[in-house]
Amino acid sequence: MDLETGFHHVKKESWRTVLTLAYQSLGVVYGDLSTSPLYVYKSTFDEDIHHSETNEEIYGVLSFVFWTLTLVPLLKYVFIVLKADDNGEGGTFALYSLLCRHARVNSLPNCQLADEELSEYKKDGGVNGLSPKSNLGSRLKSSLEKHRVLQRFLLVLALIGTCMVIGDGILTPALSVFSAVSGLELSMSKEHHKYVEVPVTCVILICLFALQHYGTHRVGYLFAPVILIWLLCISSIGLYNIIYWNPHVYRALSPYYMYKFLKKTQQGGWLSLGGILLCITGSEAMFADLGHFSQLSIKIAFTSLVYPSLILAYMGQAAYLSRHHNIESDYQIGFYVSVPGRDLEFFSKRLKILVVGSQAIITGTFSIIKQCSSLGCFPKVKIVHTSSKIHGQIYIPEINWLLMVLCLAVTVGFRDTRRMGNASGLAVITVMLVTTCLMSLVIVLCWQKSVFLAICFVFFFGTIEALYFTASLVKFLEGAWVPIALSFIFLIVMCVWHYGTLKKYEFDVQNKVSVNWLLTLGPDLGIVRLRGIGLLHTELVSGIPAIFSHFVTNFPAFHQVLVFLCIKSVPVPHVRPEERFLVGHIGPRECRLYRCIVRYGYRDVHKDDIEFEKDLVCSIAEFVRSENSSPNYVKVDRETDNDDKMKVVGACSTHLDGIQMSEDDSDNIEEAGPSELKEIQSPTIKPRKRVRFIVPESPKIESESMEELRELTEAREAGVAYILGHTCLRAKQGSSLIKKLVIDFGYEFLRKNSRTSTLALTVPHVSTLEVGMVYHV
């Protein structure tokens, strides 16, 4: 697939594309939300309250469900939070990325001033945009930029939300599948059911996770018709029950019934809110899965189909239960007893088994972990892009199988929808609380609205969510401890990885060598310049890394063209191809030393080695050609330095009027290019591959630049060698015990068991040279 073009403009397609995405989102985003009617009433009336003949309890629960669905998924997410997308991407870390750009609170160590000039960075204002309109907003922004404690708190808050999303990806599939299989108890004896329940659930979960590698669009097309039929089925059943059993049930939508409910049930009613909370499980997936679809398609699907279907389903169950008070077992208050007719009940049970194949939060987990990994807060994992049109549709094998194992462990360990519901509810509401807190900052810093509006947002939605949060937290020993334990483990992993990454970069900065030291290396010291291009990979954006001095000390030779290559992530979803490279000289031109910074967004795909080499060499050649004709350098650091003079150069495909590179086998040399172009060819005799730089006649290139291009041509024909650092971190002497545990054991364990850098994975092994070095941090 074309990795540089095609996927940035998918979301601005025709109505046909929008409606297609809305249809696909049914099979991915709304699987969890659509299945909640199965267990909400059952979980609510499980222990804390009981269904009486006055119907005050069932009407109160219906009122709570209606207003919770209306205020949180519809009002908060659809009409407010979805607008806070990060150039089309959603999720907790997308909000954090927005805040990083509007206030300098970026957690990436190698961020530069030049990154703030990116088009995507400045699209919504960025740090160079308008300041918050109010004095309080300006003070808030300056406080965040000045105090490291606040920046770390903001990062930890985003990481907690991320960890809870991962926990939700473990708990929600288990709850949905188990609730579907539990409904089979009405079709068989209880003795047989207890032997069937767990094995069948585990088999379905294994099949569910095995399907994920087919990609979002295939899963969406596979399950969208099932979800559509399911929503039409439950809404039709609900409408039938309303008309047949209690046409006046709509009166329970009044908030007055919530007051009557709490007045009568008191503490039991408050504790039962943990069950009512399950009606909005999957709501956060609308925002987390935003990168897989589009804002408009998710809005259309929810407002036109999902929301009215759920309301009718809950009203229908309440209407049925308001006329049936003799409950023989806890399943008698569930969903299936309200289904009229055995044939329709049989059909709905089998349909529900198919519906569980769509689990939105699994897809959202892939997206948010990709963002964390790109921004240095999660170990490197394998990212598989499953769509050539929509770049946000990804699959992560390691995370998928880890989620499956943990999901099976939760199923086998709990074997009870009540405790699973308590665990899932706490994870869901914690994510929502984190989103509310981050959104309040987005309102002030990014949307530049008044602080009063942000306070109103936090107070209104925060109060609702805090009420549910406290009701869920009380059930800590009844299953709610699971998401806390899982999130704590993932939070430790993220913090250890981020801390180790920062310490590694700090060591590089503190031990980098000066350019003057590099320039003193010459034949007098026994240094030999080898034919070819040497690409030395480093995390530094300035200076010479210590790994290179270590290399030269032990092996006194380097290539005739040496490029210090830094591949970095920036806190935007995508970097345009024309802004991909930052290129500059290190020292005098005759040394043939270059620095090249390659910038990727956290949603961008890294090219394979052949295309990457071609783009890299072509960008250096374009830099050499345009250095004198258009010396428009950008400032890459806040402190002026001679090494800071760099230029923005795009990929080959973005400067068609500039220099182009052609590579041919020596036995199959094509004819010369157009008459208005001329070739710069290497005088090397019989090369294995002939490299040509085709440059325009105008503007005229100086002889010094022509010579530099000839040397670059020769070096490219000789081949490219990749010099990669293989570093091992150790805590220096005198460090505390905690630091030794974190660095020597925690970070090193994660480093050894995670994937190496993207560059190391794509380059051919025959061209790779690894330099080992121990960092004492």
C-alpha positions in Angstrom: 0.0 0.0 0.0 1.0 3.6 -0.5 2.3 4.6 2.9 2.7 8.3 2.2 -0.5 9.2 0.4 -4.1 8.1 0.4 -5.1 7.7 4.1 -5.0 11.3 5.2 -8.1 12.3 3.3 -10.3 9.3 3.7 -12.4 11.0 6.3 -13.4 13.8 3.9 -15.0 11.5 1.3 -18.5 11.5 0.0 -21.7 10.6 1.9 -21.5 7.1 0.4 -18.1 6.7 2.2 -19.4 8.2 5.4 -22.5 5.9 5.4 -20.3 2.9 4.6 -18.0 3.7 7.6 -21.1 4.2 9.8 -22.3 0.7 8.7 -18.9 -0.8 9.5 -18.8 0.9 12.9 -21.8 -1.0 13.9 -19.7 -4.2 13.7 -16.8 -2.8 15.6 -17.6 0.2 17.8 -21.1 -0.7 19.1 -20.8 -4.4 19.9 -20.3 -3.8 23.6 -22.9 -1.0 24.0 -25.5 -3.1 22.0 -25.2 -6.1 24.3 -25.6 -4.2 27.6 -29.4 -4.8 27.8 -28.6 -8.5 28.6 -27.1 -7.9 32.0 -28.0 -4.3 33.2 -31.3 -5.2 35.0 -29.9 -8.5 36.2 -26.8 -6.9 37.7 -28.8 -4.1 39.2 -31.4 -6.3 41.0 -28.8 -8.9 42.0 -28.4 -8.2 45.7 -28.8 -4.6 46.7 -32.4 -3.9 45.7 -35.5 -6.1 45.0 -38.3 -5.8 42.5 -41.5 -5.0 44.3 -45.2 -4.7 43.2 -45.1 -0.9 43.5 -42.7 -0.8 40.5 -40.8 2.1 42.1 -37.6 0.2 41.7 -37.9 -0.8 38.1 -39.2 2.7 37.1 -36.3 4.3 39.0 -33.7 2.0 37.3 -35.3 2.8 33.9 -35.1 6.5 34.6 -31.4 6.2 35.6 -30.6 4.2 32.5 -32.3 6.6 30.2 -30.6 9.7 31.6 -27.3 8.0 31.9 -27.4 7.0 28.2 -28.6 10.4 27.2 -26.1 12.5 29.2 -22.9 10.4 28.9 -22.7 8.7 25.5 -25.0 11.1 23.6 -24.4 14.5 25.1 -20.8 14.1 26.4 -19.2 11.8 23.8 -21.2 12.4 20.6 -21.7 16.1 20.9 -18.6 17.2 22.9 -15.7 14.8 23.3 -15.6 13.6 19.6 -14.9 17.2 18.6 -11.6 17.0 20.6 -10.0 14.7 18.1 -6.3 15.0 17.4 -6.5 15.5 13.6 -8.9 12.6 13.3 -7.5 10.4 16.1 -9.2 9.7 19.4 -8.6 8.2 22.8 -7.0 9.3 26.1 -3.6 9.8 24.6 -5.0 11.8 21.7 -6.2 14.4 24.3 -2.8 14.3 26.0 -1.2 14.9 22.6 -3.4 17.9 22.0 -2.4 19.3 25.4 1.3 18.7 24.6 1.0 20.9 21.5 -0.8 23.7 23.1 1.3 23.9 26.2 4.9 22.7 26.2 4.4 19.7 28.4 5.7 17.1 25.9 7.1 13.9 27.5 9.3 13.2 24.5 12.9 14.0 25.3 14.1 14.9 21.8 11.4 17.4 20.9 12.6 20.4 18.9 11.5 23.9 18.1 11.3 22.9 14.4 8.6 20.3 15.2 6.3 23.2 16.2 6.4 24.4 12.6 4.8 21.2 11.2 1.5 21.8 9.4 -0.3 19.2 11.6 1.2 20.8 14.7 -0.1 24.2 13.8 -3.4 23.2 12.3 -5.3 23.8 15.5 -3.2 26.5 17.0 -0.4 24.7 18.7 1.9 26.5 21.2 2.3 29.2 18.6 -1.4 29.8 18.3 -3.6 32.0 20.3 -3.3 32.0 24.0 -6.2 31.3 26.2 -8.6 34.2 26.3 -8.9 34.5 30.1 -6.2 35.4 32.5 -6.9 32.3 34.5 -6.4 30.2 31.3 -3.0 32.0 30.6 -1.9 31.3 34.2 -2.9 27.7 33.9 -0.9 27.3 30.7 2.2 29.0 32.2 1.9 26.9 35.4 1.8 23.7 33.3 4.9 24.8 31.3 6.9 25.8 34.4 6.2 23.1 36.9 7.6 19.6 36.1 5.4 18.1 38.8 2.2 19.2 37.0 3.6 17.8 33.7 4.3 14.5 35.3 0.9 14.4 37.0 -0.7 15.1 33.6 1.3 12.2 32.0 0.4 9.8 34.8 -3.3 10.8 34.5 -3.2 10.0 30.8 -1.4 6.7 31.5 -4.0 5.7 34.1 -6.8 6.3 31.6 -4.8 4.2 29.1 -4.3 1.4 31.5 -8.0 1.3 32.4 -8.8 1.1 28.7 -6.5 -2.0 28.5 -8.3 -3.4 31.6 -11.6 -2.7 29.9 -10.4 -4.6 26.9 -9.8 -7.6 29.1 -13.0 -7.5 31.2 -15.7 -6.4 28.7 -15.3 -9.3 26.2 -15.4 -11.7 29.1 -18.6 -10.1 30.5 -20.4 -10.0 27.2 -19.6 -13.5 26.2 -20.3 -15.0 29.6 -23.7 -13.1 29.8 -24.7 -14.6 26.4 -23.8 -18.1 27.4 -25.4 -17.7 30.8 -28.8 -17.2 29.0 -28.7 -20.8 28.0 -29.6 -21.7 31.6 -33.2 -21.2 30.7 -32.9 -23.9 28.0 -31.3 -26.6 30.1 -31.0 -27.8 33.6 -28.9 -26.0 36.1 -26.7 -29.1 36.7 -25.8 -29.3 33.0 -25.5 -25.6 32.5 -22.7 -25.2 35.1 -20.5 -27.7 33.1 -21.2 -26.0 29.8 -21.0 -22.3 30.8 -17.2 -21.8 31.2 -15.9 -24.1 28.4 -18.3 -22.6 25.8 -17.3 -19.1 26.9 -13.6 -19.8 26.6 -14.1 -21.3 23.1 -16.0 -18.3 21.9 -13.4 -15.9 23.4 -10.5 -17.8 21.6 -12.4 -17.5 18.3 -13.1 -13.8 19.0 -9.4 -12.9 19.5 -8.4 -15.2 16.6 -10.5 -13.1 14.3 -8.8 -9.8 15.1 -5.9 -10.3 12.7 -8.3 -10.0 9.8 -8.5 -6.3 10.5 -11.1 -3.8 11.5 -12.8 -3.5 8.0 -13.2 -7.2 7.6 -14.5 -7.7 11.2 -16.8 -4.7 10.6 -18.2 -6.1 7.4 -18.6 -9.5 9.0 -20.4 -8.4 12.2 -22.1 -5.2 11.0 -25.2 -7.1 9.7 -25.3 -9.2 12.9 -25.3 -6.1 15.1 -27.8 -4.4 12.8 -30.2 -7.4 13.0 -29.6 -7.5 16.8 -30.4 -3.9 17.3 -33.6 -4.2 15.2 -34.5 -7.3 17.1 -34.1 -5.8 20.6 -35.9 -2.6 19.6 -38.8 -4.6 18.1 -39.1 -6.7 21.2 -39.0 -3.6 23.3 -41.7 -1.9 21.3 -43.8 -5.0 21.5 -43.5 -5.2 25.3 -44.3 -1.5 25.7 -47.5 -1.8 23.6 -48.5 -5.2 25.0 -47.6 -4.9 28.7 -47.4 -1.3 29.8 -47.9 1.6 27.3 -47.5 4.1 30.1 -43.9 3.1 30.9 -42.7 6.2 29.2 -43.7 8.2 32.3 -40.7 6.5 34.1 -38.4 8.6 31.9 -39.1 11.5 34.2 -36.1 12.4 36.6 -38.7 12.4 39.4 -38.6 8.6 39.4 -34.8 8.7 40.2 -35.6 10.7 43.3 -38.3 8.3 44.4 -36.0 5.3 43.7 -33.2 6.7 45.9 -35.6 7.8 48.6 -37.0 4.3 48.9 -34.0 2.2 48.4 -31.4 4.6 50.1 -28.0 2.8 50.5 -29.1 -0.2 48.5 -30.1 2.0 45.6 -26.8 3.8 45.7 -24.9 0.5 45.6 -27.1 -0.7 42.7 -25.7 2.2 40.6 -22.8 -0.1 39.8 -25.2 -2.4 37.8 -26.9 0.6 36.1 -23.4 1.8 35.1 -23.1 -1.2 32.8 -25.6 0.4 30.3 -22.8 2.7 29.1 -20.0 0.1 28.8 -18.5 0.6 25.3 -19.3 4.3 25.2 -15.6 5.2 25.5 -14.9 3.1 22.4 -16.7 5.7 20.3 -13.7 8.0 21.0 -11.0 5.4 21.3 -11.9 3.9 17.8 -12.2 7.3 16.1 -9.0 6.7 14.1 -10.6 3.6 12.6 -13.6 5.4 11.2 -14.6 9.1 11.2 -16.4 11.5 13.6 -19.5 11.9 11.4 -19.9 8.1 10.7 -19.8 7.3 14.5 -22.3 10.1 15.2 -24.7 8.9 12.5 -24.6 5.3 13.6 -25.2 6.2 17.3 -27.9 8.8 17.0 -29.9 7.2 14.2 -29.9 3.5 15.3 -27.9 2.5 18.4 -29.4 5.1 20.9 -33.1 4.7 20.0 -32.8 0.9 19.8 -31.2 0.7 23.3 -33.9 3.1 24.8 -36.7 0.9 23.3 -35.0 -2.2 24.6 -34.7 -0.9 28.2 -38.2 0.5 28.2 -39.6 -2.8 26.9 -37.8 -4.8 29.6 -39.2 -2.4 32.2 -42.7 -2.7 30.8 -42.5 -6.5 31.0 -41.1 -6.5 34.5 -43.7 -4.0 35.7 -46.4 -6.7 35.1 -44.3 -9.6 36.4 -43.4 -9.6 40.1 -43.1 -13.3 40.9 -39.3 -13.9 40.4 -38.3 -17.5 40.8 -34.5 -16.9 40.1 -32.2 -14.1 39.3 -32.4 -15.0 35.6 -36.1 -14.2 35.7 -35.3 -10.5 35.7 -32.9 -10.8 32.8 -33.4 -10.0 29.1 -34.5 -13.4 27.7 -37.6 -13.7 29.9 -39.1 -10.6 28.2 -38.7 -12.1 24.7 -42.2 -13.2 23.5 -42.4 -16.7 22.1 -40.0 -19.6 22.3 -38.9 -19.4 18.7 -38.0 -15.7 19.0 -36.3 -16.4 22.3 -34.2 -19.2 20.7 -33.3 -16.9 17.8 -32.3 -14.1 20.1 -30.0 -16.3 22.1 -28.2 -17.7 19.1 -28.0 -14.2 17.6 -26.4 -12.9 20.8 -23.7 -15.6 20.5 -22.8 -14.1 17.2 -23.0 -10.5 18.4 -20.2 -11.0 21.0 -17.8 -11.5 18.1 -17.7 -7.8 17.9 -15.8 -6.2 20.8 -15.0 -2.5 20.2 -12.7 -2.0 23.1 -10.2 -4.6 21.8 -9.8 -2.4 18.7 -9.5 0.7 20.8 -6.8 -1.0 22.9 -4.7 -1.5 19.8 -5.0 2.1 18.9 -4.1 3.5 22.2 -1.1 1.2 22.7 0.2 2.3 19.3 0.0 5.9 20.5 1.7 5.2 23.8 4.5 3.2 22.1 5.2 6.0 19.6 5.3 8.6 22.3 7.8 6.5 24.4 5.5 5.3 27.1 5.2 1.6 26.1 7.7 -1.0 24.9 8.0 -1.4 21.1 5.5 -3.9 19.7 4.7 -5.2 16.2 2.1 -3.0 14.4 0.2 -4.6 11.5 -1.7 -2.2 9.3 -4.8 -4.1 8.1 -6.2 -1.5 5.7 -4.6 0.3 2.7 -7.2 3.0 2.8 -7.8 3.9 6.5 -4.4 4.1 8.2 -5.8 3.9 11.8 -7.0 0.3 11.3 -4.2 -1.7 13.0 -3.6 -5.0 14.7 -1.0 -5.8 17.4 -0.4 -9.6 17.7 1.4 -9.5 21.1 -1.3 -7.4 22.7 -4.1 -9.4 21.2 -2.9 -12.7 22.6 -2.0 -11.1 26.0 -5.6 -9.8 26.2 -6.9 -13.2 25.3 -4.9 -15.0 28.0 -6.0 -12.5 30.7 -9.6 -12.6 29.4 -9.7 -16.4 29.8 -8.1 -16.1 33.3 -10.9 -13.6 34.3 -13.6 -15.9 33.0 -12.3 -19.0 34.7 -11.5 -17.2 37.9 -14.9 -15.3 38.3 -17.5 -17.5 36.6 -20.1 -14.9 37.6 -21.5 -12.0 35.7 -22.0 -10.0 38.9 -18.4 -9.8 39.8 -17.4 -9.4 36.2 -19.8 -6.5 36.0 -18.4 -4.9 39.1 -14.9 -5.1 37.6 -15.9 -3.9 34.1 -17.9 -1.0 35.6 -15.0 0.4 37.6 -12.7 0.3 34.5 -15.3 2.1 32.3 -16.1 4.8 34.8 -12.4 5.5 35.5 -11.7 6.0 31.8 -14.6 8.4 31.7 -13.4 10.4 34.7 -9.9 10.7 33.2 -11.5 11.9 29.9 -13.5 14.5 31.7 -10.4 15.9 33.5 -8.4 16.0 30.3 -11.3 17.5 28.4 -11.6 20.4 30.9 -7.9 21.3 30.0 -8.6 21.0 26.3 -11.6 23.4 26.6 -9.3 26.0 28.1 -5.9 25.5 26.4 -7.0 24.1 23.0 -10.5 25.5 22.3 -9.6 28.7 24.2 -12.9 28.9 26.0 -13.4 30.4 29.4 -12.3 28.6 32.6 -15.9 28.9 33.9 -17.1 26.7 31.0 -14.4 24.1 31.8 -15.5 24.1 35.5 -19.1 23.7 34.5 -18.1 20.7 32.3 -16.1 19.1 35.0 -18.8 19.8 37.7 -21.7 18.5 35.6 -20.2 15.3 34.1 -17.7 14.8 36.9 -20.5 14.7 39.5 -22.4 12.0 37.5 -19.3 9.9 37.0 -18.1 10.4 40.5 -21.5 9.0 41.8 -21.1 5.9 39.7 -17.4 5.7 40.6 -18.0 5.6 44.3 -20.8 3.0 43.9 -18.3 0.8 41.9 -15.4 1.3 44.3 -17.4 0.2 47.3 -17.5 -3.3 45.6 -13.7 -3.5 45.7 -13.7 -7.0 47.2 -16.5 -8.2 44.9 -14.5 -8.0 41.7 -13.7 -4.3 41.4 -10.1 -5.0 42.5 -9.3 -6.7 39.2 -9.2 -3.5 37.0 -7.2 -1.7 39.7 -4.7 -4.6 39.9 -4.4 -4.9 36.1 -4.1 -1.2 35.6 -1.4 -1.0 38.3 0.7 -3.6 36.6 0.4 -1.9 33.2 1.1 1.5 34.8 4.3 0.1 36.3 5.4 -1.2 32.9 4.7 2.1 31.2 6.4 4.2 33.9 9.5 1.9 34.0 9.8 2.1 30.2 9.3 5.8 30.1 11.8 6.4 32.9 14.4 4.1 31.3 14.0 5.9 27.9 14.5 9.3 29.5 17.6 8.1 31.4 19.0 6.7 28.2 18.5 9.9 26.4 20.0 11.9 29.2 23.1 9.8 29.1 23.4 10.4 25.4 23.1 14.2 25.9 25.6 14.3 28.8 28.2 12.2 27.0 27.9 13.4 23.4 31.2 14.6 21.9 31.7 17.9 20.1 31.9 18.4 16.4 35.4 19.8 16.8 36.5 16.4 18.1 35.1 14.7 15.0 36.8 17.1 12.7 40.2 16.4 14.2 39.9 12.8 13.1 42.0 12.2 10.0 44.7 10.2 8.3 47.2 11.5 10.8 45.4 9.6 13.5 45.1 6.5 11.4 41.5 7.1 10.5 40.4 5.6 7.2 37.4 6.7 5.1 35.7 3.8 3.5 33.7 3.8 0.3 29.9 4.0 0.7 27.3 5.7 3.0 27.3 5.1 6.7 24.0 5.6 8.5 24.6 5.9 12.2 21.3 5.6 14.1 21.0 7.8 17.2 18.3 9.3 19.4 20.2 12.7 19.6 19.0 15.6 17.5 22.3 17.5 18.0 25.9 16.6 18.8 27.8 13.4 18.2 26.6 10.4 20.2 29.0 8.6 22.5 28.3 5.3 20.6 30.2 6.8 17.6 33.3 7.7 19.6 33.2 4.2 21.1 33.0 2.8 17.6 35.9 4.9 16.2 38.1 4.2 19.2 37.9 0.5 18.6 37.6 0.5 14.8 39.4 3.6 13.4 37.4 3.9 10.1 34.2 5.3 8.9 32.5 5.9 5.5 33.2 8.6 2.9 29.7 9.9 3.5 28.5 9.7 7.1 25.0 10.4 8.1 23.9 10.8 11.7 20.3 9.5 11.4 17.6 10.3 14.0 14.2 8.7 13.6 11.9 10.3 16.0 8.2 10.5 16.8 6.4 13.8 17.2 3.1 14.4 19.1 0.9 14.6 16.0 -0.9 11.8 14.2 0.8 12.3 10.8 3.7 14.2 9.4 3.3 15.3 5.8 5.8 13.7 3.3 7.0 17.2 2.3 8.0 17.9 5.9 9.5 14.4 6.7 13.2 15.2 6.7 15.4 17.8 8.4 18.8 17.8 6.8 22.0 19.7 7.6 25.8 19.6 7.5 28.0 18.8 10.4 31.2 20.8 10.1 32.6 21.9 6.7 31.0 20.7 3.5 34.2 18.9 2.4 33.9 16.5 5.4 30.7 15.0 3.9 29.1 14.7 7.3 25.4 15.1 7.5 22.7 15.1 10.1 19.2 13.8 9.0 16.2 13.9 11.3 13.3 11.8 10.1 10.0 12.7 11.7 7.0 10.5 12.1 3.6 11.0 13.7 2.3 8.4 16.1 0.0 7.1 13.3 2.6 7.0 10.5 4.0 3.9 8.9 7.7 3.6 8.5 8.8 2.6 4.9 10.8 -0.5 4.1 14.6 -0.3 3.8 14.8 0.2 0.0 12.3 3.0 -0.2 13.7 4.6 2.9 17.2 4.6 1.6 16.1 6.1 -1.7 14.2 8.9 0.1 17.0 9.5 2.5 19.7 9.8 -0.2 17.4 11.9 -2.4 16.6 14.3 0.4 20.4 14.8 1.1 20.9 15.4 -2.6 18.1 17.9 -2.7 19.6 19.6 0.4 22.9 19.9 -1.4 21.3 21.3 -4.6 19.2 23.9 -2.8 21.6 24.9 -0.1 23.0 27.9 -2.0 19.9 28.7 -4.1 17.4 28.8 -1.2 19.3 29.0 2.1 16.1 29.0 4.2 17.2 27.2 7.4 15.0 26.5 10.3 15.9 26.8 13.9 15.7 23.4 15.4 16.6 24.2 19.0 15.9 27.0 21.4 19.6 27.7 21.8 21.3 28.9 18.7 24.2 26.6 17.6 26.2 26.2 14.4 25.0 22.7 14.3 21.4 23.9 14.3 21.3 25.0 10.7 19.0 22.5 9.0 16.5 22.6 6.2 13.2 20.9 5.8 13.3 18.5 2.8 10.5 16.3 1.6 10.5 12.8 0.3 11.3 12.1 -3.3 7.7 12.2 -4.5 7.1 15.7 -3.0 9.7 17.8 -5.0 9.1 16.7 -8.6 10.6 20.0 -9.8 13.8 19.3 -7.8 16.4 16.6 -7.9 15.4 13.0 -8.7 17.3 9.8 -8.3 17.4 6.8 -10.7 18.9 3.5 -10.0 19.6 0.9 -12.7 21.5 -2.4 -12.9 24.8 -2.0 -14.8 23.6 -4.4 -17.5 20.3 -2.5 -18.1 21.0 1.2 -18.3 18.1 3.3 -19.6 18.4 6.2 -21.9 19.0 9.7 -20.6 16.1 11.8 -19.3 14.4 14.7 -20.9 16.4 17.2 -22.8 15.9 20.0 -20.3 17.5 17.8 -17.6 21.1 16.7 -17.2 22.7 13.7 -15.4 25.4 13.6 -12.8 27.0 10.2 -13.2 29.7 8.5 -11.3 33.0 7.9 -13.1 33.3 4.6 -11.3 34.0 1.8 -13.7 31.4 -1.0 -14.0 29.5 -0.5 -10.8 27.1 -3.1 -9.6 24.3 -0.5 -9.6 24.3 2.7 -11.5 23.0 5.7 -9.6 22.0 8.9 -11.4 20.9 12.2 -9.9 18.7 14.0 -12.4 18.7 17.7 -11.6 16.9 20.6 -13.4 18.9 23.1 -15.5 17.7 26.0 -13.4 18.8 27.2 -11.0 22.5 26.7 -11.9 24.4 24.4 -9.5 27.8 25.5 -8.2 30.8 23.3 -9.0 31.3 22.6 -5.3 27.8 21.3 -5.0 28.3 19.2 -8.2 31.4 17.6 -6.7 29.4 16.9 -3.5 26.7 15.2 -5.5 29.2 13.1 -7.4 30.7 11.8 -4.2 27.2 11.1 -2.9 26.5 9.1 -6.1 29.7 7.1 -5.7 28.9 6.4 -2.1 25.4 5.2 -3.0 26.7 2.9 -5.7 29.2 1.4 -3.2 26.3 0.6 -0.8 24.8 1.7 2.5 25.8 0.4 5.9 23.7 0.8 9.0 25.5 1.4 12.3 23.2 0.6 15.2 23.8 1.0 18.8 23.1 -1.9 21.1 23.1 -0.3 24.5 22.6 -1.9 27.9 21.5 0.2 30.8 22.9 -0.2 34.3 22.3 1.9 37.4 25.5 3.7 38.4 27.2 3.1 41.7 25.6 4.8 44.6 22.1 4.6 43.1 19.2 3.7 45.4 17.8 0.2 45.6 14.6 1.3 43.8 16.5 2.8 40.9 18.6 -0.4 40.6 15.5 -2.5 40.5 13.9 -0.3 37.9 16.9 0.1 35.6 18.8 -3.2 36.1 15.9 -5.5 36.1 12.7 -3.8 35.1 13.8 -1.8 32.1 16.3 -4.3 30.9 13.7 -7.1 31.1 11.3 -5.0 29.0 14.1 -4.1 26.5 15.1 -7.6 26.0 11.6 -8.9 25.5 10.3 -6.0 23.3 10.9 -5.4 19.6 13.9 -3.4 18.5 13.7 -0.1 16.7 11.8 0.0 13.4 15.1 0.7 11.5 16.7 -2.4 12.9 13.8 -4.5 11.8 13.7 -3.3 8.2 17.4 -3.0 7.2 19.1 -6.1 5.7 21.2 -7.9 8.2 24.2 -8.1 5.8 24.4 -4.3 5.9 24.0 -3.9 9.7 26.8 -3.3 12.1 25.9 -3.3 15.8 28.0 -1.5 18.4 27.6 -2.6 22.0 28.0 -0.2 24.9 27.0 -0.1 28.5 25.3 3.0 29.8 25.7 3.8 33.5 22.8 6.1 34.4 
